[in-house]
Amino acid sequence: MLRNALPASREARRILVGTLFSAIGRGLTLPFLYVYLTQVRGLEAGTVGLLVGWMGVVALVLAPIGGSLVDRFGARRVVLPLLVVEAVGTGSLAFVDSALSAFLALSVVAIGFAALWSGQTTILASLVDPAERQRVFGLSFTLLNLGIGLGGVISGTIVDATRPASFQTIYLGDAVSYLVPAVILLSMPHVGGRFAKETVTVDLKAKGGYAQVLRDGSFVRFFLFGLALTTFGYAQIEVGFTAFSTEVANVAPRVLGWAFAGNTLLIVVAQLFVVRWLDGRSRTRALAVVGLIFALSWAVLAGAGLAGSYALPVLASVGVVACSVIFAMGETLMSPVMPAITNSLATDELRGRYNAMGSMVWGLSGIVGPVAAGPLIGTGRATTWVMLVVGGCLLASTLALRLHHRLTPAQDGRAPAATPSPTPAAAPSASPAAIPAVGDGCRGALPEATPAAL
C-alpha cells in the first residue's frame, strides 16, 4: 500500500524523505516544551502560554510576507534560509535560562516557521499532479508522524526533569534535523523555482495579490473554518493538553510520551487507509467529522482530569493517552484534506499566497489557543477551558457543513481533479524572474504537514 501511495515524481519522494528526518527531530522535543520551560527552567505557566502565543503573533505578521516572497522569487529561495533559521532557534532553546532568553529563542523559531509551511507546501504541490495531491499530503503526514513517533521514543529514554542536560540534548538534536531537508533541497537545484514568465498568463499585480485571494469567498469561508478548528484543536496541544494532563489529571511527564506515541502509532497505521477511503468523498463533510472527533477527545481528557482529582492515577493516565489517540483519528482526516482544498482553490500564480493564508490560520490560532489555555488552567479554571475547546470544535463542524455547498465537486473531492498537461519549464537563469517552473506550481509544515502533529 505504501508503494502505491508514493508520488510518481522522484523529486517529491526526496522531499518526503526530508520530511521524515526533520520530523524525527521534531518528535524529540514536541511533547516537552511546556514541561521544559516550567519544570526545568522554572517559568510560570501563564508566562509560557504568553510566550507560545507570541510565536503565533510573529507567524501571523510574517506569513503573508513569506507568501509574497514565494510567489515572487520561488519557494526554494525562501525555504532554504528559513530551515537554517529554524535550526538556530531550536538549538538556542537548549540554553535558555530566563523568560527573556526563552522569548528570544522562541522568536527566532517563529521567524523560521512563519513562511516555512507555505513554502514547503508550495514545493510539494508543484511536484505532483492535482489528482495526486490529497494522497501525497496524506503520505507526508504519515511520514511526519512516523518521524515524530520515533523521535518521541528516543527522547522518552533521555529526558529527566532533574537533568537539564537531557533536554539540551534533544533540542540540539532537533536543530540538526532541520539541516537534512535543506541538504536534500540543495541537491535539486531545479526544484522550487518561481514560474517562468512565459508560463504565467496573468501578471501578479494585475491579479491583485492578497486582495484577489480575499475576494475568493469560498476560500475566506474555508479560512474561518480552519481558524476555528485549529484554535480549539491543534493550538491547544503544546500548552492546553500538556498543562491539563500534568496539573489537573496529575500524570507524570512520561505519560505524555506514551500519549504522543499512541497518537503517532494510530496515524502511521491508519493514514493510508483513510486517504484511500477519502477518494471521491466530500472533503468538507470529512472536516465536519474532524470537529466532532476533536470535541470527543477533549471530553475524554476532562474525564482524565476528574480521575486525577480523585487520586486515580491509572485511570487518569489511560484518559490522557486515550485523548491523544482519539485526537489522532481526527488528524488522519484533516491532514490530507486541508492542504488539498487550499491548493484546489489556488491559482498557480497565487499559490504561495494561498498557502501563506493557510499558514496564517496557525498563526492566529497559535496566539489565541496558548494564551487562553495557560492562564485558565494555571489559575484553576480548567473546567472553563474544557467547555471552551469542546464548544469551539463543535462550531468548526457547523462551519464545515456550511462550506459544503460553496465548493465545486472537484474542489470538495466529490469528483476527480483534472490533470493538466505538463508545462515545459524555461531554461534556468540567474534572474529570479526567469527561474524555471516546476510542475504546475511554484508546501508543508514542517512540512505540513501540516503543522506539527499532536
Beta strands, then each sheet from edge to edge (+ up, - down):
end
